[in-house]
Structure formats: structure tokens, C-alpha cells
Amino acid sequence: MQYYFYVHNAYLTKIHHRESPMKILYKEVDAAPVWYSEVVYQKLLNHPVELVEIPAEENIKATYMIAEMKNAPCAQAGKDFVDFMKSDVAKNIYKKYGFETP
């Protein structure tokens, strides 16, 4: 199935992912591609945004990685952060915003 949308005025993020939803909220543009998590966040703020999903076969998924640095100046802080990111608390926060976790 193919989807076609007529958009009078669209915007592509240039600096930061929050600028695109703000352009929509300020009625400067009709649409802007953003991360799924940004739509979730805007809805949590009760902002009037709509999600138009990109079909899976045309979409791109990003994978975020985390690691401890071998010679980090604050090695324990890095270890603590990685340990936190592996925790159920962190995974639930990520899931709340639409991210998948391992």
C-alpha cells in the first residue's frame, strides 16, 4: 500500500530535533519528519501534534550504542552510567518514549 500526502509547507530539522515540532506548534509549517520519541514527548506535553507513521519498508531505524571508555578520566562514573542504562528503570524510561531496548 502506498501513502500520499499533500503538504503545503514542510520542514526538515537543521540543528536540533525539537525545532521541527516547534515549527508545527507555531503554525509555521504543516509537517516535519521527527523521531517517534519526539511525537510521544510532545503528546505527553499535551501539544496538538499528530503522528503519521512511515511504512516499515520505507522507514529507517536508528540504533544507539553505549560503552565505557578504556581510559576514561571518570571511569567509575562511566561504569555507573552504563549499569544504570542496563537497568529496568532506564529501560522503562526509554520504552515510555517509544524506544525499543534489548
C-alpha positions as CSV (number, residue, x, y, z in Angstrom):
1,M,0.0,0.0,0.0
2,Q,1.3,3.4,-0.8
3,Y,0.5,6.6,1.1
4,Y,0.4,10.0,-0.4
5,F,0.1,13.3,1.5
6,Y,-0.2,16.8,0.2
7,V,1.8,19.1,2.4
8,H,1.7,22.7,1.7
9,N,4.7,23.6,3.8
10,A,7.2,21.1,5.4
11,Y,10.3,21.5,7.4
12,L,13.5,19.4,7.8
13,T,15.4,19.8,11.1
14,K,18.6,21.7,10.7
15,I,20.0,22.0,14.2
16,H,18.0,20.1,16.9
17,H,15.1,17.7,16.9
18,R,13.0,20.0,19.0
19,E,12.9,22.7,16.3
20,S,10.7,20.8,14.0
21,P,7.8,20.3,16.4
22,M,8.0,23.9,17.4
23,K,7.7,25.0,13.8
24,I,4.4,22.9,13.7
25,L,3.2,24.3,17.0
26,Y,3.9,27.9,15.9
27,K,2.0,27.1,12.7
28,E,5.0,27.9,10.5
29,V,4.8,24.6,8.7
30,D,2.3,21.8,8.2
31,A,4.6,18.8,8.7
32,A,8.1,17.8,9.7
33,P,9.8,14.4,9.9
34,V,10.9,13.7,13.5
35,W,11.9,10.8,15.7
36,Y,8.9,8.8,17.0
37,S,10.1,9.6,20.5
38,E,9.6,13.3,19.8
39,V,6.0,12.8,19.0
40,V,5.5,10.8,22.2
41,Y,7.2,13.6,24.1
42,Q,5.0,16.3,22.5
43,K,1.9,14.3,23.3
44,L,3.0,14.0,26.9
45,L,3.1,17.8,27.0
46,N,-0.5,17.8,25.6
47,H,0.7,19.6,22.4
48,P,-1.6,19.2,19.4
49,V,0.5,17.1,17.2
50,E,-0.4,14.1,15.0
51,L,1.7,11.1,14.1
52,V,1.8,9.9,10.5
53,E,3.8,6.7,10.5
54,I,6.2,5.9,7.8
55,P,5.6,2.4,6.4
56,A,8.1,0.0,7.8
57,E,9.6,-0.9,4.4
58,E,10.4,2.8,3.8
59,N,11.5,3.8,7.3
60,I,14.9,3.8,8.8
61,K,15.6,2.6,12.4
62,A,18.5,4.1,14.3
63,T,20.4,2.1,16.9
64,Y,22.0,3.9,19.8
65,M,25.1,2.4,21.4
66,I,26.7,2.9,24.8
67,A,30.1,1.8,26.1
68,E,32.7,2.6,28.7
69,M,35.8,4.3,27.6
70,K,39.0,2.4,28.2
71,N,41.0,5.3,29.7
72,A,38.1,7.5,30.9
73,P,39.0,10.2,33.3
74,C,36.0,9.3,35.4
75,A,35.8,5.5,34.8
76,Q,33.5,4.8,37.8
77,A,31.0,7.4,36.6
78,G,31.1,5.8,33.2
79,K,30.6,2.3,34.7
80,D,27.7,3.6,36.9
81,F,26.0,5.2,33.9
82,V,26.3,2.0,31.7
83,D,25.0,0.0,34.6
84,F,22.0,2.3,35.0
85,M,21.3,2.2,31.3
86,K,21.0,-1.6,31.6
87,S,18.6,-1.4,34.5
88,D,14.8,-1.9,34.3
89,V,14.3,1.7,35.4
90,A,16.2,3.1,32.4
91,K,14.6,0.6,30.0
92,N,11.1,1.7,31.2
93,I,12.0,5.3,30.7
94,Y,13.2,4.6,27.1
95,K,10.1,2.5,26.4
96,K,7.8,5.4,27.7
97,Y,9.2,7.5,24.9
98,G,8.8,4.8,22.2
99,F,12.3,3.3,22.1
100,E,13.0,-0.4,21.9
101,T,15.5,-1.8,24.4
102,P,17.5,-5.0,24.4
